[in-house]
Amino acid sequence: MLQLDVLDLKIIEILKENSKLSYKEIADKIGLSTTPTYERIKRLEKNKVILKYTILENKPLLNKGMKVYCQVSLKGHNKELIELFENEAIKLDEVVNLHHIAGNMDYLMLIETKDIETYHHFLREKLASIPNIANVQTSFVLRSLKN
């Protein structure tokens, strides 16, 4: 197993905050020269500690300002029905996260839409069209305190 030291963890935190920084800027923040910093980042990438670089979107400007958590339970739980639900749900653009969970419900979904009317359309026209759904419970996010 790959051993991470304090500098590796600092690099990860710096990149999580701003992945567009240059190797020199990261090196300056951790107190190393550019070459060893570059080598550490490449080692973290090669060993799959860093999987990808991404961006944060301004959700309201992209008509995705409303976050909704949906808990979905299925009528049946055989392999084919589970795979059918999963394959259809992951195709929906509004679905940001999809987790198969243990407990009273089978799935937890994070949905992002423009507003409540758009969510209502998503629920009736898209989610409800997937076979085998027994129940959907919806929770609207009022305010995000930590992402």
C-alpha angles and dihedrals in degrees: 000000000000114000114221120202131199093274092052090052091048090051091052092050092047092050092047088056096045121357092182094072116118121244088252092054091049091046091053091052094052098037100246133113120259099258098056090043091052090048092050092051092048090049090051090051094045092050092049095244087122106042102176146336119245143167137241113237128216092240099196091053088054094048091252099108097125119077119199130181115211123192111201129194122193129223094222132026107201118128096256094051093047092049091047092054093045094047092050096042096052090055092062112102093213092059108094098169131015121188129180102219140185121238135054093334129049103216139026115204130187109211125189121198139155097254144328094287091054090048090050089053090048091050097047102035105031114019095037090053091066109097123237099033111142101175141002123197117192130203120184118214109234097183135354114224098177129010 
